[in-house]
Amino acid sequence: MAKSAPESTSSSTNTVDASGVTVTPNSYTISECKIHPNNNDPIDIRDLIVKINISESLYLSSLITVITIRDGVNMLGNLRINGNEKITLKIFQEPIDQDKKEIDLEMYISDIINFSKPTFSSQMYELRCVSEHAYLNQLKVLDKPFDNSINKLIENIIESDLQVPIKRVNKDNANASTFGIVKGVYPQLKPINAINWLIRNAFDNSTPFFFYETVKKGITLKSFNEMSKEDTLREYNHMKPNFEQTFEQSKATYDEQLLTIRKISGDLEISKFNDAANGAYASEMTTVDIATKSFNTKKYKYDGLPAASLNKFKPFAETSKFQDRKMNEYTTAKKYFVSENSKSFDKPNYHNGVKDNLQKSSSLRSNLDFMTQNLTLNGDFELYSGAVVKLNILKPEHPDVIQDTKEVDELMSGKYVVSSISHVFDADEYYMLATVKKESSALDLDGAVKL
């Protein structure tokens, strides 16, 4: 294989005009994709790439990048690839009347999968890659004592144990006032498992925290309370587009393409049957203090829309009853049992915030699955997991009626939080597979039925 190509060369889709301007959101340019083999200089592998898929999620602590390779030069054998090599990737757009946008990632091969030989002269396989902190996580275990606020403990793990470069850490949401001081010992946990163990009992206005990584923001620690208060990043429309694919496009056409939902599919996941059993509407908590041999039972009922809500109305109808009782009156639907030791330390321990926050936080987690939409969107370097978006979805009516009225389906529409994104770069275009969720309704489910 030849050594890395000069920086001036690039591979790109064909929706870039003669001056290099990105005229559609689904065009892109790969300016760099280099593999760093052990004991050798980096090698340019752009000519071998068939597809790149970069996945991020509120539930993933690392980006996961899958690079599909068509190899006719025996890269694996010639470069002695064994599955821990670094890969650097740069992809950019220069949209109409906008600043250059770039993805700049450094990652490490974690797996080589899906190998095949479609012909005698070529082979196909996928390089599955993770961020460096995810790789380091596999090499360490924490068994040391801790004594600090939860957000500071997490920062220490990120910076000291995982050694993440500061440019990859988003500290905008590290609000120390939302955490109490806790003391204890890490029970033989890997660093990322320790972070997830800590945030399990961390709360902000009785809402849960998420630890994740995005292409746009890097490593992020963010509560749902903070997400719900952010401005809407994008307002997407699901309707017949008015544009045609052309190289003579304006910024208005570019923006229309950016904000058009190409496809909606997948399970809605609307289920009171399952959510009720998970404590979405009511629950009971019994706390036992082993030091004083005392116990207490606390009941939770979803009585009013929480302050941290995306939309105006509850995710269930209070008029719905079973055996003359509302769903939020069945507190035995979910039971929690928490052990306390009030005399274990001179400071609060790991369970300190649980009894005042767990039931509300668990309710929100369950209600976050009130409605889920899977969207196919044109490429957008600015969209990230944790962002708030608004969907305008038209009612399923006759096309002539839709053209005249454009009446929005309030049940399906409203504000959602982006829970995951797959950024897909293939030979034809850059598009995104995004999953969005909401925990409240834009339509009053107790309102009058329209027939």
Buried (B, 14 or more C-beta within 10 A) or exposed (E): BEEBBEEEEBBBBEBBBEEEBBBBBBBBBBBBBBBBBEEEEBBBBBEBBEBBBBBBBBEBBBBBBBBBBBBEBEBBEEBEBEEEBBBBBBBBBBBBEBEEBEBEBBBBBBEBEEEEEEEEEBBBBBBBBBBBBBBBBEEBBBEEEBEBBBBBBBBEBBEEBBEBEEEBBBBEBBBEEBBBEBBBEBEEBBBBBBBBBBBBBBBBBBBBBBBBBBBBBBBBBBBBBBBBEEEEBBEBBBBEBEBEEEEEBEEEBBBBBBBBBBEBEEEBBBBBEEBBEBBBBBBBBBBBBEEEEEBEEBEBBBEEBBEBBBBEBBBBBBEEEEEEEBBBBBBEBBEBEBEBEEEBBEEBBBBBBBBEBBBBBBBBBBBBBBBBBBBBBBBBBEBBBBBBBBBBBBBEEEEEEBEEEEEBBBBBBBBBBBBBBBBBBBEEBBBBBBBBBBBBBBBEBEEEEEE
